[in-house]
Amino acid sequence: MARNFVCSKTEPIVTTKAGKVRGYIIDGTYTFHGIKYADAKRFQMPTEVEPWEGVKDALSYGYVCPMLSQDVPQGEIMVPHRHWPKDENCQYLNIWTQSTSTAAKKPVMVWLHGGGFTAGSSIEQVSYDGENLSKNGDVVVVTLNHRLNILGYMDLSPFDERYKNSANAGNADIVAALKWIQDNITGFGGDPDNVTIFGQSGGGMKVWTLMQTPSADGLFHKGVIQSGLINGFMHSADNNGTKIVNALLKELGFEEGDVLKLESVSFDLLAAAYLKVAPELARGGAYIGCNPIPNEFYVGDPREVGFTEHAKTIPVLIGSVMCEFAFGPGVANKYELTEDVMRQMVENRYKEASGDLIDLFRIAYPDKNLTDLLVLDSLFRDPTIDFIKKKAIHNEAPTYSYMFAYEFPFDDGKPSWHCSEIPFIFHNTDKVPVCNKPGVSDKLEDQMLGAWVNFACYGNPNLPALPDWPACVEGDEATMIFDENCIIRHNFDHDLVELHKKAAPKFPFGGETILH
């Protein structure tokens, strides 16, 4: 059935601080793609865009940041992707809204994409499309691109004052986007005093790093962290770019300290040099970039340095999925396996800890198949528990916990994996076939979208379609288990996670490969 499409010379047009932009309307949703929110020279801080005359089309997505290596199609049945032209000139955002009236004052939800701090984009996953979330939640949805990897997170500050915050330039882009939203979102029907940032994986990391970024104070009011914590992911023995930058210069044939040359060399050559010299430095514990580092701009991991006074006032919704790394083949006919066979599979993986793990798993997940223990996650869950514990002691704002434990109708029943909750939150299970289970998935996406939207509106995810969901308090993590039947559990998996993180084989973490 045909949809109602409008895009004329006069409608829809919105006036921003820099000039007018034209989008389109599809079935009542006002849509704007590829609005430039900032400019920046390589390694330097973003600046406001120059004003323009006339009307600019916002009908095509903007460039995405170049990647260090070629994207490889894989696992598309589980996490379908789309790709787009790349350029360093990548500070673009997209908007979906139900009104362009300045009086509408709808809650604003700003999505920060995954991919660690090295990869990904605002449109990389098909489930990032904001139309259904805006329509079903009656909110303004914003997604954005920013600088990544060595373009957004490489410390050149020891060499020149102009690069004083180059180690956090990617996050500075996001701050610039949030400032743009403050200046302009009213024209798109949004409320600049009710902005929620939410993100998954690397996007979740961006949420909590921005909570610890004083220049972002007041630019957003709530945060949602989805699978956004991993112990040790953002640490090195030092946070000084001297070694990696001089190694890059040497590899490229430039003199030591001549960093100005790095501004003009092609990104492909820069990336190739980086990929050649970085691994050896990393093995020695040296800083190699590609993550934010603490400085005057970003004060550091709140679990280590404490939450800033402003961060304490930010309501947080935080969680992960049951089996983050369950990307491999599922267990064939798992519901037909005998107890002895399943126990042997668990013992083969966890050795002498298997008996205790089985007992704890059945307490935490009494309705799950024992083979799910083979791919259970603690790499994300353990630091998430720690974050909740340390945030919940501050009563200035609530902290809500969730776990996504839905089983997908794929490979004889596949437990949830990294990114698998995103289509439910965006109400985009129609775009991801593997999500669909008649009578189940449609209900679950209504519940999850409703919870995220209520949190964005009020700082509280409760809604009638879910059990009562209390905020976490010291000593009591009340966790909403999102599944075919949603329930609240209290400290339900803490003992399991504590043993699992010790017993599980060390994961050969690959950064951007996993995080997008």
N, C-alpha and C positions, 0 to 999 in steps of 0.2 A: 504494500500500500504506500502510495506517495506521501511524503512528508511535506509540510508547509515551509517553504524556503523564501527568505526575503533578503535581498541585498541590492539596494538602489543607489542612485547618486546622492540621495539625501538621508538614507536610513540603512542601518543604525550608525550614527556618528556621535562620538563622545569627545569632549574637549579635555585634554590633559594640560598639565603645566607647560609642556613644551610645544603643544600643537594638537590638532584634531586627528583622530584615527577613525577608520571605518571598518566595521566587522560585518557579521551577517547574523540573521536570526533563523534558527531551525526549530520548528515546533515550539516556538515561544522562548527558546533559550538564546540569549544574546551571546555571541561567540566572537572572541577577538584572539587571533593567533599572531605571535611574533611582534609584540610591542617592545621596542628598545627602551630599557630602563636605565642604562648607564653606558659609558664608554671607558676604555682604559688602555694605556700603553702597556707593553709586556712587562710583567713583574711589578707594576706600579698600582697605586690605589685607583679605584674607579672614580669617575667624575660624572656630573650630570650631563645628559644628552643636550646637544645644541638645539634651540628652538627651530621650528620650520614653519614655512608658510603653506597654506592650503590644507588638504586632507591626505594623510598617509593611509594606505591600505594596511589593515591588520588581518590579512586573509591567508597568510602562509606562515608556517612555523619558522622561527629564526634559526640561525646556525647553532649547532651544538659544539661543545668544546672538543678539540682533537684528542684522540686517545694515544697512549704510548704504544699500543700494538693493535693489530687488525682484529676487529670483532669476528668471532667464530660462531656460526649458528649451531646451537646445541640445546637440547632440552626444551625445544619450542612447544611441545605438547603441554608441558607443565607451566612454563613462563614464556608466552609468546611475545616476541620483540618486534620493533620496527626501527629502522635506522634512517639517518638524515644527513645532509651535507654538513661538513665540519669546518670550523674556522675559529681562530682566536677571538674574533669579534662576536662573542657568543652571549652577551648579556641581554637576553630576551625573555619575556614572560607571556603567558597565555591566560585568558580570562573566560570563564563561563558564568553567566549571571541571569537571573530571571527578571531583572529590571534595570533600566538606566536612569531611573528617577533619583535625584539627589536626596529625596525625602525617604527613600526605601530603607536605608540603614540596615541591610542584611548582615549577619555574621560573615566574616571572611575566613576562609580556610586556605592556607598557603602550603602547597605540597613541595617537599624537598626530596629529590630523587635519590635512589640508592646507587651503589657502585663504589662504596668507600668514598674516598676523596680523590679518586683517580679516574673514574669512568662513569658511564651512565648519562642520561639526559632527561629532560622533562617529558619527553614523549617516547622514551626507549621501550617501555612496556605498554602494550595495547591497553592494559587495565588502568593506566594513568589518565585516560581521557576523562575530563571533568564534567561532561554534559549530564550524565545520570545522577551524579552526586549533587550537582547544583539543582537539578529539577526535583529530585525526590527529597532533598533536604532543605530546599529553599534557601540556599546559601550562595555566596560568591566564592567560586573556586579559582585559585591562582596556582599555576605551575611555572617553574622558572629554570633556566639554564644559568650556569656560572662557570668560572674558570676552575679547572681540575688539574690533578697531577702536578708536574713541575711548573706549569703555567700559573697555577693557583696556590701552590704550597711548596715553595722553594726559598730557603733563607739566603738572600744575598746581602743582608744588612751589614755584615762585617766589611763590605767593600765600598758601599756608597750610601749616603743618607737618603737618596731618592728611593732606595729599596728597603726602608726601615721596617715595613710590615709585609714584605713579599711572601714570608712564610705563611701568612694567613690571608693572602689576597683573594682566594676563592670565597672565604667566609665574609670578607669585606664586600664582595659583590652581592652576597645575600643581604647584608645590612643595607646596601644601596637599594636593593629591590624592595626591602621593607620600608625604607624611607619613601620610595616612589609610591608605594601603596598608601602610606600616610597622606601623601600630597594629592593623590589622584583617585583613590578607590571610591570616593563618594559619588563621582560621576558614573561609576559602574554599578550603582545601587548598594555599595558596601558601607560598612560602619568602621571607620579607622580606629575606633575605640573598642572594637571587639574582633581582634585578629588572633587566630590560632595557627601556629606552625605545626605541621605534622609530617613525619617522614619515616621511611623504613630502611633498615640496614644502615648504609652510609648516611641516608637522610635522617635517621634517628640520631646518629652521632652529631649531625649538624644541629639538631634541635638542642641537645644538651650543651654543646659548645657555645651556641648562641645565648643560652641561658646564662653562661659565664662570660659574656662579652658586653662590657659596660656601654659601648656605643649602640647596642641593640636594645638597651633598657627603654621600655615604654613603646617600642615599635611592635610588640606582640604581647599577648596577654594570657595565653595558655599554650601548653606544649604536649604533643603526642609522640611518644618514642616507641617505635615498632622494631623489635629485634635490632636495637641500636647500641648494644654494649658488648664488648669483647675485651677480656683482660689482656693487657700488654699490647694491644693493637697499635696504640699511638705513642709508643715509648721508644727511646733510644738512649744510649749511655750519655750522649750529649745532644744539645739542640742548637748546634752551631753549623752554619752552612759552609764554612771555610773549606773543609776537606772535599765535599762533594762538588762544590763549584770549581775549585782548582783542578779536580780530576776531570771535570767536563771540559774546562779550558784546554788542558793538556791533550785530551783525546781529540779535540777539534783543531789542534795545532795553533792555539792562541797562547799569548804570554800569560804567566801567572798573574792573577789579579785584574786582568783586562776584561772586566765583566761587561762593559758596554758592548763588546762584540756579541754577547749572547742575546742582545735585543734584536739583532738583525739577521742572525743565522736562521735558516729555515727550520720550522718545527720538526720536520722529518729527520734532519741531521741531528738536531738537539736531542730528540727522543732516542735515536739510535745510539748516540754517545752515552746518554744516561743509562740505557739498558745494558750497555757494555761495562760501565765502571761501577754502577751502584751495587751489584751483588757482593763484590769483594769487600767494599766498605761496610755494608750491612752486616756481613759475617763478623767483622771486627767490632761491631756495636756502634759504629758511627752513624750520625744523622744523615739520612738520604732524602729527606723531603717527603712530599706526597701526603702529609698530614698536618693539621694545625700544630703550632707549638706555643707554649705559654709565653706571654710577654705583656706589655701594657694593654694590648688590644684584647687578648683572650687570657683569662687569669688561670686556667687549668682545670683538670678533671675534678668535679665537685666531690667525688668520692675520696680524693686525696687531699685537696686543699680546702674543702668545705664549700658549701653553697654560698654564693654572694647574697647580700641582704636582699637584693632584688629577686634573685632566683628563688629564694624562699617564698616569695609571694606569688609564684607562678603555679597554678593548678597543673598537675601532670597526670596523663593517662599513659601507662607504660606496660609493655608485655612482650612476649615472644611466641614462637610456635613450637609445638611439642617435639618435632623431629627436624630441626633446621637443615641438616645435611642429608636428608633422605632423597637425594637426586638420582641414585642408582636404581637398578631394576628392583621391583617389588618382590616379595616372597610369594612364590607361586602356591596357589591353593592353601593359603595360610590358615584358613578356617577349617581345613580338613586334616591338619597335622595333629599327631598325638602329643600329649603332654611331654612324653619322654623325648620325642624328636625336637620339640621346641626348647626344652631345657638343655639338650645337647648343643643346639645352635648357640644359645646364650653362653654356655660354658666355654665353647670354643672361642668366643670373643672376650669374655671377661674373666676367664680362668677361676681362681679361687674366690673371687668376689661375687660370682654369679648367684650363689644361693641367697645371700643377703639382698642383692639387687632385685632378684625376682620377688622376694617378699615385699620389699619397699615399693616396687613398681605396681604390684597388685593393690597396695594400699592407696597409692596416688592415682592410679588409673584402673579401677576395678572392672571397667567395661571394655578395656582395650585388649587386643590380641598380644600374647606374650612376645611374639616376634617383633613388635614395635620397639621393644627394649633394645633391639640390635642397632637401631638408628636414633635412639633417644638423644636429645641435646642437653648438654650442661655448659657448653662453651659460651652461649648467649645467656642462658637462664641463670647461671651462677652470678655473674655481675649484675644482672637485672634485679635479683633478690637483694644484692648488696646496695644497689642504688635506691631501691624502695625503702630498705631499712634506714638508710641515712637521710633520705628526703622526708620520710613519714614522721620523724621526730620533730620536725618543724611544723607547728600548727597554723602558720600564717596562710597556708593554702593546702587543699587536699591532694592526695596522691592515690590514684586508682590503678589496680593491677588486673591484667587479663592473661589468659593462655588460649591460644588457638589450637584446638585439638581435633578438628574435623578430619574424617577419613574420606578420601576421594575415591570415586568409582573407577579406578585405574589400576591395572596390574593386580587384580584380585583383592583390591583394597589397600590403598597407599596412604600412609599417615602424612600429616601436613609437613610441608617443606618450606624453606626460606623463600619468601615472597608470596606464598600461596594464599595468605589472607587478604592481599591487596584488592583482588577483584570484588570481594564481598563488601569491603569498606566503600569502594567507589560505585557499588551497585552495577558492576560490569561483568557478572558471571556469564551474561549472554555473549560476551566477547572472548571468553576462555572456556572452550567446550568441556575440558576435564573437570571443571568445577560442578557441573550440573548433575543434580540428583532430584528427580521429580518429587515435589512435596517437601523437600528438605532444604535444598540450597536457596530457593527463593525466600523461604522464611528466614534463614540464617543471614542472608545479605540484608534483609529488611531490619533485622535486629542489630547487626553490626553498624550499618549506615546510621540507624537511629541513635545508637549509643554515641558514635563519633560526633554526630551533628548536635545532639543534646549537650555533649561536653563542650563543643565549640560555642554553643549558644549561652550556656549557663555555668560552665565549669563543673558539671555533674553529668555523668553518662547514664543515669537511671532513666528508664522508660517503662511503661506498663507491660510491654512484651517480654521483659526480662525479670528474673528474680531480683529482689532488693539487693542493691550493690553498695555496700558501705565502703567508705574510704579506708585506706590502710592507716593503722596507728602503731605506735611502738610495740613490738612484740606480736603483732597480729596482721599478717598479710592476707587480706580478703581478696581472693582471686576469682574473677568471672571466667569460667571455662566455656569458651565458645565451641559448641559442638551441635550435633543433631538435637540434643536436649541441653540447654544451657543451665549451669548450676554454679553456685558460689561455694568455694572451698576455702578453708583457713589453714595457712602454712602447709598446704597439702603435699608438697613435694620436697620440702627442705632437706629432710634426711636422705631422700633418694638422690638429689642433686649433689649433696656433699660427698656421698660415696661414689657416685658415678664419675665425678670430675677426677677422682683419684684412680678409678679402675679402668676408665675408657682409654683405648690406645690414643696416643698423641695425634692430633689432627694436623696434617701437613697444610697449614693454612696458606691459601693462595691469594688473599686480598681481593683484588677486583674481580677475579674469576667467580668467586662465591658471591660477592656482594652486589652483583647485578645480573 
